[in-house]
Amino acid sequence: MPDRTTDELLLKRAGAGDQAAFVELYERHRTGVFGFAYRMLGSTEMAEDITHDCFLSLIRRPENFDPSRGSLKAYLYSAARNLSLKHFRDTARETAVEEFGDEPSIPVREQPLSRLLDGELSLKVREAVFSLPPLQREALVLFEYEGLALSEIASILGTDVGAVKARLHRARERLRITLSPYLNSSREIVTLEQA
């Protein structure tokens, strides 16, 4: 079984000018960092800029990453979080839902009515997630979409696991309330369709 090169070793090699090592690090972590930034900001362009800035910062100052404080993945997510929060502060407003680009689609069922309902539900969920306050949104995105452990999220957010759990609870409760009318009517339509 081939042994995998660690992120720390790749970073060291990339810092010494090894482009292949940097490309491998980039390929390992780009999708996750981009996905997190996109779900925080709702803009493909801003997410690309943040992803680019995270990796540019990493290669320019690899000494800023301290493996004793967490994984490189956590470091990159923290950098993306900080840049996202800076964007919120700089613009002093959140982007309207109408300005969001399309998120990569999830496979839909083949029936036209089901496809329409899935698209509507996807839009409603996206709107509800983007309506969450930034602290709740980032906790939810990191846990539900990025699949990070609570301890990793706490490290990224610079808080404790209890605070992460509280933010997740508040976010889920808010989503449940926001989406309950839509989900209840959607279930009735699905039930009628099956009859």
N, C-alpha and C positions, 0 to 999 in steps of 0.2 A: 504494500500500500504506500503510495507516494506521500511524503510528508509535505504539508502545506506551509508555505512561508507565512510567518505571522505579520500582522499589520505593522507592528513596531519595527521589525526588520526591513520591511518594504519601505517604511517611512524614512528610516536611516539611509537606505540605499538611494531613495528619491532625493533626499536632502543633499546627498553627495553628487547629484547630477544624473542618476540612472533614470532615464525617461521611461523605460519599460516597467520599472518598479512603480513609478508614479501612475502610469496608465493602469496597472493592475489594481492599485489602491482605488483609483477613480472608478474603475469598473465594478469593484466590490461594493462601493458605498454610494455611488451616484444616484441610483434609482430610489433608495430609501430617503436620502437627503432631499432630493427633488420632490418626492411624494409628500413628505412632511411640509416642506415650504409651500407647495401648491395648496395643500389642504388648510394651511394657516392663512394664506393670502388670496387664494382664489384666482390667481393669474399665472398663466404659463410663463409669461415673460419675466415676471418678478421672481418666480420660483427658479427659473434658469439663472437669473442674475445672482440670486442668493447661493445657489449650488456652486456656481462659478467662483463667487467670492469666498465661500468656505474652503474650497480646495486651493485657491490661490493663496489664501492666508496660511493654510497648512504648509504648503510647499515653501513659502517665503520665510515662515517662522516655525519650523518643526519643533523647536525647543519649547513652544507654548503647550504642546501636548505632553501631559505627564501620565504615563501608564499606571502609576500608583493610585491615581484618582479615578480611573475608570478606563473603559475600552475606547478605542479610536472612534468607533461608531457613536458612542455616547458623546464624545468630544465634538464630532461633526454635527450631531443633532443639536447640541448646546449652541454651537456657532450659528446654525440655521435659526434657532429660536431667538438668539440675541439679535440677529439681523432682521428677523420678522418683527420683533417688538420695536426695534429702531424704526422700521417702516411705519408701524402704527403711531409711534410718537411723532415722527416727522410729518405725517399726513394729517394727524389729529382727527382721523375719521376712519371708519372701516369701509371697504369697497362695497358698493351696492350689489345685490345678488345679480342684477341684470348684466353686470360687467364681467361676470365669471365666464371663463371658457368652458368648453365641454371637458369633463373628466373622462378618462378612458372608459369606454362602455363595458358593461357587464353583459355576458351572453343572455339573450332574452328568449322566451319561449316563442314558438313559431306562429301562434295564432295572433291575428291583428289586434284583437281587443286586449289580449294579454300583453302584447308588445307596447301598446298605448298605455296601459295601466302601469307596467314596469317603468316606462319612461317618466310618467307623472310621479310615481313613487320615488324614483331616483332623484328627480328635481326637488321634491318636497323634503327629502332627507338632506340633500345638499344645502338647501336654503336653511333648514333647521340647524344644521351643524355650523354654517357660517353666521347664524344669528347668535350663537353662544358667545359669551364674553371670552376674550383671548386666553385667559388662564384656564378656563374650563375646556375650551376648544383644543388647546395644545395637549392637555392631559388625555382627552378623549382620542385625539388623532394618534398620539404616540401609543396608546394602549390598544385601541380597536383596529386602526388601519396599519400601523407599523409593527404591531405585535410585540412591543417591548415589555419587559417585566417591570413591575412596580418599582423595584429598587433602581433599575436603569433610568426610569422616568424621573424618579426623585433626584438622581444624580444630575441628569440633564437640566432639570428645573431648579436645582439648587435648593431643594426643600426636603422634607422627610416623607416617608411612605404614607403616613397618616394624612398629610395635606393632599397628596396625590389621590388617595382614596376618597377624600371629601370632595375634591374637585370633580372626580369621575362620578360620584353619586349625584352631585348637583347637576352636572351636565346631562346625565341619563334621565334624571327626573324632569328636567326642562324639556328634553327631547320627547319624553313620554307624553307630557302634557301637550306640547306643540303638535305632535304627530298623531295623537289618539283619534281626533275626529276623522282624519284622512284614512288612517289604518282601519278604523271600524267600518267606514263606508266601502273601502277597498275589499275588505273581507266579505261584505254582503254581496258585492259584485262577483267576486270569485265563487261564492257559494251558489249564486244564481247561474253562473256559467257552467258549473259542474252538474247542475240539476237536469 
